Amino acid sequence: MTLVDVVPPPAPAAPGFSLAVVSLDLSDSGAADILVQGRPDIIVHLAAVVSGEAEVDFEKGYRINLDGTRALFDAVRHGHAVDGYTPRLVFASSLAVFGAPFPEKIPDTYHLTPLTSYGTQKAIGELLLDDYTRRGFFDGIALRLPTICIRPGKPNKAASGFFSGILREPLNGKVAVLPVDRSVRHYFASPRAAVQFLLHACTLNTAALGHRRALTMPGLSATVAEQIDALRKSAGDEAAALIRDEPDAGIAIIVAGWPKDFDTSRAEELGFRAESSFEEIIEIYRQDELGAPA
Amino acid sequence: MTLVDVVPPPAPAAPGFSLAVVSLDLSDSGAADILVQGRPDIIVHLAAVVSGEAEVDFEKGYRINLDGTRALFDAVRHGHAVDGYTPRLVFASSLAVFGAPFPEKIPDTYHLTPLTSYGTQKAIGELLLDDYTRRGFFDGIALRLPTICIRPGKPNKAASGFFSGILREPLNGKVAVLPVDRSVRHYFASPRAAVQFLLHACTLNTAALGHRRALTMPGLSATVAEQIDALRKSAGDEAAALIRDEPDAGIAIIVAGWPKDFDTSRAEELGFRAESSFEEIIEIYRQDELGAPA
């Protein structure tokens, strides 16, 4: 496995397989060609300037998220022309390809209406992936990942950060701030589910996908109140009492524009699975981050 | 008005207004910047490598249809940064952004599933136009035009050519070949309607469009049999008898993948209008191409 990032990516201590670490900027001329020189069987393309930064720095977002992605796709295409190279290419897309207004449950056949430059760049990546796959240059699949919860680590400034924070902080005995109403509904999967999505996409039989290679991943549609109920069941009233309601109109407006639920029957038929309750999501956090027994 | 094309575009003899003619390749470095130097109030972007050619020449299609379009959009963006330049930008998109399977009547909210590189490039153009408009760089609107019928001039090799040919040729006393079954349904508007679509898009109040700037234009959904009935009513049995049924399985397969009808209520609410019968479409051809009185 070769890990690639614009900064040197941290390598696991004992991966159990041969591992190389490369640091480069995918949008630099020739960088993508270096990456495909070794003809990897599977390419997982996660790299991106994140939503907020792509909105603040228009040119950087397009340079990395659009031009960088296209450079990678074209490097594979050139390899295909030389020796028939046709890897599996897994592209991490985003729910940000959808923008309000939309139906309560968004189907895979709903049109892409991004309301950010990041979402636009991801939607273009999906279209390119479909066309390059149709042409036979690679065998592509794009996954739109739910909001990952419970995200480990420290609180961050992302507008979505509280969805993880209101569980993670109390589970660690700390106070968490809730900036929106408890009736707010959103769409989640655990970090463990996300890893399984990517691994499954690396090896599944893509014949059933036809020309439509972008899939919204299964997730759990839940309200903040349902999150907190699960926390209470798992860690007691004292944990739930660590959540402070501090309404923030700015965050509330942003979150109101986000999707709440999806029809993911297509992905489920292909074997993708997510959690079905927040109790399960909390238990996964306890096992994977707090050392609880499986 | 400035007419621009990669080959010198034919200028009308007495346009009644100041007219310049420019020949350049939009994908050449700096070419787009030259075009916006004079700060035109309205830009109508029709240019494209057509469907068949973009499928045969992958790199040319992406260079002209994607990079050329983006170069034009970025030239306007740079102008906007310099002096607040914010023109109306009308982009001719295509029904090729949709690929089978789809519902009988495709709504504006149906997802884009192009099955050609040309359709992919047009879909990406729509996404870029939405994002650049949302950013305030220009005031964009994208029109997906129906199949234009009756296309004047000589028969061509386009798979869709017969839809015009079976009317145009008999109206000029000539034999026409029909390569598909008479039950085939497709989606049409006259050349006069197409011109009106573009003119209306140049001046309409775009506030009602919100962030969704791509509109499928109204059209007439009709079968080949309905086309021929209209020809018979307009020009008699002898004209209809000039159509020779010569089934072509290759063309039949291509046409089977094309959309048949659209829900265009959004465009109609904004004032776009098309013909409601093939009698009307034939009469427009008689007036505009054969010199019949209006």
Contacts between the chains, C-beta under 8 A, distances in Angstrom:
chain1	res1	chain2	res2	distance
A	58	B	135	6.9
A	99	B	211	6.8
A	108	B	111	7.4
A	109	B	110	6.6
A	109	B	111	5.1
A	110	B	109	6.6
A	110	B	111	5.9
A	111	B	108	7.5
A	111	B	109	5.2
A	111	B	110	6.0
A	111	B	111	4.7
A	111	B	112	6.5
A	112	B	111	6.5
A	112	B	112	6.7
A	112	B	127	7.2
A	113	B	130	7.7
A	113	B	211	6.9
A	113	B	212	6.1
A	114	B	127	7.1
A	114	B	130	7.5
A	114	B	131	7.2
A	115	B	134	7.0
A	115	B	211	6.1
A	117	B	131	5.5
A	117	B	135	7.4
A	120	B	127	5.2
A	120	B	128	7.1
A	120	B	130	7.0
A	120	B	131	4.2
A	123	B	127	5.4
A	124	B	124	5.1
A	124	B	127	5.6
A	124	B	128	7.6
A	127	B	112	7.1
A	127	B	114	7.2
A	127	B	120	5.2
A	127	B	123	5.4
A	127	B	124	5.6
A	127	B	127	7.6
A	128	B	120	7.1
A	128	B	124	7.6
A	130	B	113	7.7
A	130	B	114	7.5
A	130	B	120	7.0
A	131	B	114	7.2
A	131	B	117	5.5
A	131	B	120	4.2
A	134	B	115	7.0
A	135	B	58	6.9
A	135	B	117	7.4
A	211	B	99	6.8
A	211	B	113	6.9
A	211	B	115	6.1
A	212	B	113	6.1
